[in-house]
Amino acid sequence: MAETNFDVIVIGAGPGGYVAAIRAAQLGLKTACVESRETLGGTCLNVGCIPSKALLHASELFEEASHGTLAKWGVKTSGVEIDLDAMHAEKAKAVKELTGGIAFLFKKNKIEWLKGQASFTGANSIQVAGTAYTAKNIVIATGSSVTPLPGVTIDNEVVIDSTGALALPKVPNHLVVIGGGVIGLELGSVWRRLGAKVTVVEYLDEILPGMDGEVRKEARKIFKKQGFEIRTSTKVSGVERRGAGAVVTVEPAAGGAAETIEADAVLVSIGRRPNTDGLALEKAGLAVNKRGQIEVDHDFATNVPGIWAIGDVTPGPMLAHKAEDEGVAVAENIAGQTGIVNHEVIPAVVYTHPEIASVGKTEDELKDAGIDYKVGKFPMMANSRAKTNRDMDGFVKVIADARTDRVLGVHIIASVAGTMIAQAAQAMEFGATSEDIAYTCHAHPTHSEAVKEAAMAVQGLPIHI
């Protein structure tokens, strides 16, 4: 008879859940993980971070070959075509390799995969596919799903969500993206590079809500230069399917006359919401807050002893790497160790081209908090590696405390900003000052020298501008 009692049961096998399960097993706890998908890895690996990056990479290669970038470097091509079936197949191959890798790690660490959907039957008991299970500790790591737009029906043929945008069988002539956040801009970038006209409709007055103000404005300029049509302060009041296309009705967010936009495909990308439906949280004595999230303390414990929660289902940024770190920490806390995540130093990356990355506070946040600060900026056009690569859009911005010089935030637009931000995050984790970064030797020529120069600029003493 299969085992039904465990030290730890993790509900959800996304980045937070599968990492929590692996760490718990590594620490000697008898562990099971509930997952209803046919493959492990959650949204991120199956229909999120990983497949979108595969398509972003492929579309960049196509654009380089077809739009003259390679020719400028003397790499001459002719008759460049896009084979979407091959592109999707390579994407699927990457997903299969990574999800299969997690299945291997589950076997290696002797983690029991409970296939199906979990629902609580008590504070330390759940039911999965008709079988009852108990555990001393239960970790809720159910992630998030697409936020629907009221009155708009997703059919994933013409009106699509992010999952549908990863699997379009042909390049649309005109793609309308509802929402100017990270997911909409990334997926819009894919199809723009492949030949679609892309219109982004954002309700707020600027794209990329929550990011540094200067970054948002500069990003908008860059995307417009690339061919995006960006309509901010604009409300979508309706989407009507018409044959093989759709008509999007928009109006000024502040009120005014409505107009229509015809599209071949409409991507609804207005955010994500926590997955708690079907968990029967009330049977465990749990409730959600006004945003549908499960509240936890510093150790990721809920108000019910023995029940923990991590990742997108809890307050904070919905980021895979945040969930992973929380997965490690919660398992260590369950095992009696000290698991900590510094939520003040969680980097975020937008994988457009150029990439956009940030960690720590923005200027607006510091102003609102009444904190005095200094800013150092360095343009990528003055960075030798960026100039050599002929890829000079963007800048690095370092914000430091005016009194202590401690780095409070770093914001980057650059072709490899996602890689560059790791240095900033690590420096901030160790409480670095801008001077610490400025006096650290950086290899030449590298994009990361721009971080050093921006840190030097905090004191008004950059070398190369």
C-alpha positions in Angstrom: 0.0 0.0 0.0 1.3 3.5 -0.9 2.5 5.7 1.8 -0.1 8.4 2.9 1.7 10.0 5.9 4.6 12.4 5.4 6.7 14.9 7.3 6.1 17.4 4.5 3.6 17.7 1.7 4.1 20.5 -0.8 1.1 21.5 -2.9 2.3 22.7 -6.2 5.5 21.8 -8.2 6.4 25.2 -9.7 9.7 26.9 -8.9 8.7 27.4 -5.3 7.1 24.0 -4.7 9.6 21.7 -6.4 12.5 23.5 -4.7 10.9 23.3 -1.3 10.3 19.6 -1.8 13.9 18.9 -2.9 15.4 20.9 0.0 13.0 19.2 2.5 14.1 15.8 1.2 17.7 16.8 1.3 17.3 17.7 5.0 16.0 14.2 5.7 12.3 14.8 5.8 9.9 12.3 4.2 8.4 14.5 1.4 5.6 14.4 -1.1 4.6 17.0 -3.7 1.2 17.4 -5.2 1.0 18.4 -8.9 -1.9 18.1 -11.3 0.0 18.8 -14.5 1.4 16.0 -16.6 4.9 17.5 -16.1 6.6 19.2 -13.2 7.8 22.8 -13.1 4.6 24.7 -12.9 3.7 27.7 -15.1 7.3 28.9 -15.3 8.8 25.8 -16.9 5.7 24.7 -18.9 4.0 27.8 -20.2 5.9 30.8 -18.7 9.5 31.8 -18.2 11.2 29.0 -20.1 9.1 28.7 -23.4 8.9 32.5 -23.6 12.7 32.9 -23.4 13.1 30.2 -26.1 10.8 32.2 -28.4 12.5 35.5 -27.5 15.9 34.0 -28.4 14.7 32.5 -31.6 12.9 35.7 -32.7 16.1 37.7 -32.0 18.1 35.4 -34.2 15.5 35.8 -37.0 15.5 39.6 -36.7 19.3 39.7 -36.8 19.3 37.6 -40.0 16.4 39.2 -41.7 16.7 42.9 -40.8 20.3 43.5 -41.8 22.1 43.2 -38.4 24.2 40.3 -39.5 24.8 41.9 -42.9 26.3 44.9 -41.2 28.9 42.7 -39.7 29.7 41.1 -43.1 27.6 38.0 -42.5 25.5 37.9 -45.6 22.3 35.9 -45.8 19.5 35.7 -48.4 16.0 34.2 -48.5 15.7 34.2 -44.7 12.4 32.6 -43.7 10.7 31.7 -40.4 9.6 28.1 -39.8 7.3 28.5 -36.9 6.8 24.7 -36.5 10.6 24.3 -36.1 10.7 27.2 -33.6 7.9 25.8 -31.5 9.5 22.3 -31.6 12.8 23.6 -30.3 10.9 25.5 -27.6 9.1 22.3 -26.6 12.4 20.4 -26.5 13.9 22.9 -24.0 10.7 22.6 -21.9 10.8 18.8 -22.0 14.5 18.7 -21.0 13.9 20.9 -18.0 10.7 19.4 -16.7 12.2 16.0 -17.2 15.2 17.1 -15.1 12.9 17.9 -12.2 11.3 14.5 -12.4 14.8 13.0 -12.2 15.6 15.1 -9.1 12.3 13.9 -7.5 13.4 10.3 -8.0 17.0 11.1 -6.9 15.7 12.7 -3.7 12.9 10.1 -3.1 10.1 12.6 -3.3 6.7 11.1 -3.8 4.7 12.8 -6.6 1.0 12.8 -5.8 -0.7 13.4 -9.1 -3.9 15.4 -9.0 -5.4 18.4 -7.3 -5.2 18.8 -3.6 -7.9 20.0 -1.2 -7.7 20.4 2.5 -9.8 18.2 4.7 -8.2 19.5 7.9 -5.3 21.4 9.3 -2.8 18.6 8.6 -4.7 16.5 6.0 -5.5 16.8 2.3 -7.2 14.7 -0.4 -5.7 14.1 -3.8 -7.5 12.1 -6.5 -9.7 10.4 -3.9 -6.9 9.4 -1.5 -6.4 11.0 1.9 -2.9 12.1 3.0 -1.6 13.6 6.2 1.5 15.5 7.1 3.1 17.3 10.0 3.8 20.2 7.7 1.9 21.3 4.5 3.4 23.9 2.2 1.0 25.8 -0.1 2.9 26.7 -3.3 0.1 26.8 -5.9 1.4 29.8 -7.8 -0.8 32.1 -9.9 -2.8 32.2 -13.1 -3.8 34.8 -15.7 -6.0 37.6 -14.4 -9.1 37.8 -16.7 -10.4 41.0 -18.1 -14.1 41.4 -17.2 -16.3 41.0 -20.2 -13.6 39.5 -22.4 -13.7 35.8 -23.3 -10.3 34.1 -23.9 -10.7 31.5 -26.7 -6.9 31.1 -27.3 -7.5 31.3 -31.0 -7.9 35.0 -31.6 -8.3 36.4 -28.1 -5.4 34.8 -26.3 -3.7 34.7 -22.9 0.0 34.3 -22.4 -0.2 30.5 -22.9 -1.9 31.1 -26.2 0.7 33.7 -27.2 3.4 31.0 -26.9 1.7 28.7 -29.4 0.3 30.9 -32.2 0.4 28.8 -35.4 1.1 31.8 -37.6 2.4 35.3 -37.3 -0.5 37.7 -36.9 -0.6 40.8 -39.1 -1.7 42.9 -36.2 -1.4 41.9 -32.5 -3.0 44.1 -29.9 -1.6 43.6 -26.4 -3.8 44.6 -23.5 -1.4 45.5 -20.7 2.0 47.2 -20.9 3.6 45.1 -18.2 6.4 42.6 -18.4 4.6 39.6 -20.0 2.8 41.7 -22.6 6.0 43.5 -23.7 8.0 40.2 -23.8 5.5 38.3 -25.9 4.8 41.4 -28.0 8.5 41.6 -28.7 8.5 38.0 -30.0 5.7 38.6 -32.6 6.9 42.0 -33.6 10.4 40.6 -34.5 8.7 37.9 -36.5 6.8 40.5 -38.5 3.6 41.5 -36.7 2.4 45.0 -36.1 2.1 45.3 -32.4 -0.1 47.8 -30.5 0.2 47.9 -26.7 -2.7 49.4 -24.8 -2.0 50.4 -21.2 -4.5 51.9 -18.8 -1.8 53.7 -16.7 0.1 56.7 -17.9 3.3 54.7 -18.6 4.3 51.1 -19.4 6.1 48.8 -16.9 4.2 49.8 -13.7 6.3 49.7 -10.6 9.6 50.1 -12.2 11.9 53.2 -11.9 10.3 56.3 -13.6 13.4 57.0 -15.8 13.6 53.4 -16.8 9.9 53.4 -17.8 10.2 56.5 -20.0 13.5 55.3 -21.6 12.0 51.9 -22.3 9.0 53.4 -24.0 11.3 55.5 -26.3 13.3 52.3 -27.2 10.2 50.2 -27.9 8.6 53.0 -30.1 11.9 53.1 -32.0 11.6 49.4 -32.6 8.1 49.8 -34.1 5.8 49.2 -31.2 2.7 51.4 -31.1 2.2 52.2 -27.5 -1.0 53.8 -26.2 -0.9 54.7 -22.6 -3.7 56.2 -20.4 -6.1 54.1 -22.5 -8.9 51.8 -21.3 -10.1 48.7 -23.2 -13.9 48.7 -22.9 -14.6 45.7 -25.1 -13.2 43.0 -27.3 -15.5 41.4 -30.0 -14.5 38.4 -32.0 -15.3 38.9 -35.7 -14.5 36.0 -37.9 -10.8 35.3 -38.0 -10.1 38.5 -36.1 -11.3 40.8 -33.4 -12.2 44.4 -32.8 -10.9 46.1 -29.7 -12.9 49.1 -28.4 -10.7 51.6 -26.5 -11.3 55.0 -24.9 -9.2 57.5 -22.9 -8.7 56.3 -19.3 -9.9 59.7 -18.1 -13.0 59.5 -20.2 -13.8 60.5 -23.7 -14.8 59.2 -27.1 -14.4 55.5 -27.9 -12.7 54.1 -31.0 -12.0 50.7 -32.4 -8.8 48.8 -33.3 -9.0 45.8 -35.7 -6.6 43.0 -34.9 -5.8 39.5 -36.0 -5.0 38.5 -32.4 -5.5 40.1 -29.0 -3.3 39.2 -26.1 -4.9 39.8 -22.7 -2.0 40.4 -20.3 -3.2 42.5 -17.3 -1.5 40.5 -14.6 -1.8 37.4 -12.5 -3.8 36.3 -9.5 -3.1 33.7 -6.8 -4.3 30.1 -7.2 -6.4 29.2 -4.2 -9.6 27.9 -5.9 -10.4 24.3 -5.0 -8.0 24.2 -2.1 -10.8 24.3 0.5 -8.7 26.5 2.7 -11.6 27.1 5.1 -11.4 23.4 6.2 -7.8 24.0 7.3 -8.8 27.3 9.1 -7.2 29.5 6.5 -8.6 32.5 4.7 -7.2 34.9 2.0 -6.7 38.6 2.1 -8.4 41.2 -0.1 -6.0 40.4 -2.9 -6.7 36.7 -2.7 -3.3 36.0 -1.2 -2.4 33.8 1.8 -0.7 35.9 4.5 2.5 34.6 6.1 5.0 35.7 8.7 8.7 36.2 8.2 9.2 32.4 8.4 6.5 31.7 5.7 4.2 30.3 8.4 0.4 30.9 8.1 -1.8 31.5 11.1 -2.5 27.8 11.3 0.4 25.8 12.9 2.0 23.4 10.5 0.7 25.1 7.3 3.1 27.3 5.4 2.9 29.2 2.1 5.4 30.5 -0.5 5.6 32.1 -3.9 2.9 33.8 -6.0 0.1 32.7 -3.6 1.6 35.0 -0.9 2.1 38.8 -0.9 5.1 40.2 -2.9 6.4 40.2 -6.5 5.3 37.2 -8.5 8.7 36.0 -9.6 10.0 32.5 -10.0 13.4 33.2 -8.3 11.6 34.7 -5.3 9.5 31.6 -5.0 12.7 29.4 -5.3 14.5 31.2 -2.5 11.3 31.0 -0.4 11.2 27.2 -1.1 14.7 26.7 0.3 13.9 28.9 3.3 10.6 27.3 4.2 12.1 23.8 4.1 14.9 24.9 6.3 12.5 26.4 8.8 10.4 23.3 8.9 13.6 21.3 9.6 14.4 23.5 12.5 17.1 25.5 10.7 17.0 29.3 10.0 15.7 30.0 6.5 15.7 33.7 5.5 14.8 35.5 2.3 15.8 39.2 2.0 12.7 40.6 0.2 14.4 44.0 -0.1 16.9 42.5 -2.6 14.8 40.6 -5.1 15.9 41.4 -8.7 13.4 41.7 -11.5 14.1 41.3 -15.3 12.2 42.2 -18.4 13.6 40.0 -21.2 13.0 42.3 -24.1 15.8 43.7 -26.2 17.5 45.5 -24.6 16.8 43.8 -21.3 15.5 45.8 -18.4 16.6 44.8 -14.8 16.2 46.3 -11.4 16.8 45.5 -7.7 16.0 47.5 -4.6 14.2 50.9 -4.4 13.1 53.3 -7.1 13.5 57.1 -6.8 9.7 57.4 -6.3 9.7 54.9 -3.4 12.6 56.8 -1.7 10.9 60.1 -2.2 7.7 58.8 -0.7 9.6 57.4 2.3 11.4 60.7 2.8 14.9 59.2 2.4 17.7 61.4 1.0 19.6 59.8 -1.8 22.2 60.4 -4.5 22.1 59.0 -8.0 24.8 58.0 -10.4 24.0 57.2 -14.1 26.2 55.9 -16.9 25.0 55.5 -20.5 25.6 52.3 -22.4 26.7 54.3 -25.4 29.9 55.2 -23.4 30.6 51.5 -22.5 33.3 50.0 -24.7 31.8 46.6 -25.0 28.3 47.9 -25.9 29.8 50.3 -28.4 31.9 47.5 -29.9 28.8 45.3 -30.3 26.9 48.2 -31.8 24.2 47.7 -29.2 24.2 50.9 -27.2 20.7 51.6 -25.9 20.2 52.1 -22.2 22.0 53.1 -19.1 22.9 51.9 -15.6 21.5 53.9 -12.6 22.8 53.5 -9.1 20.9 55.0 -6.2 22.7 55.3 -2.8 21.8 56.7 0.6 23.0 60.3 0.8 24.3 59.9 4.3 25.7 56.4 4.4 26.4 55.8 0.7 24.8 52.4 1.0 23.3 51.2 -2.3 19.5 51.3 -2.2 18.7 50.4 -5.7 20.1 49.7 -9.1 18.2 50.0 -12.4 19.6 48.9 -15.8 18.6 48.9 -19.4 21.2 47.0 -21.5 21.4 44.0 -23.8 22.5 41.8 -20.9 20.9 43.7 -18.0 19.5 40.4 -16.6 23.0 39.1 -16.1 24.4 42.5 -14.9 21.8 42.9 -12.1 23.2 39.9 -10.2 26.3 41.9 -9.3 24.1 44.7 -7.9 21.9 42.2 -6.0 24.9 40.6 -4.4 26.5 43.9 -3.5 23.3 45.0 -1.9 22.9 41.8 0.0 26.3 42.5 1.6 25.4 46.1 2.4 27.8 47.6 -0.2 28.3 51.3 -0.7 28.6 52.9 -4.1 32.2 53.4 -3.3 32.6 49.6 -2.7 31.4 49.0 -6.3 33.4 51.9 -7.7 36.7 50.5 -6.3 36.1 46.9 -7.3 38.1 46.1 -10.4 35.9 45.1 -13.3 37.2 43.2 -16.4 37.6 45.2 -19.6 35.9 45.3 -22.0 32.6 44.2 -20.4 29.1 45.6 -20.0 29.5 45.4 -16.3 32.0 48.2 -16.4 28.9 50.4 -16.7 27.9 49.4 -13.2 31.3 50.5 -11.9 31.0 53.8 -13.7 27.5 54.5 -12.5 28.7 53.8 -9.0 31.6 56.2 -9.5 29.0 58.7 -10.8 27.2 58.7 -7.5 30.2 60.8 -6.2 30.2 62.8 -9.5 33.5 61.2 -10.6 32.9 58.8 -13.5 35.8 58.3 -15.9 34.4 57.8 -19.3 31.7 60.5 -19.5 
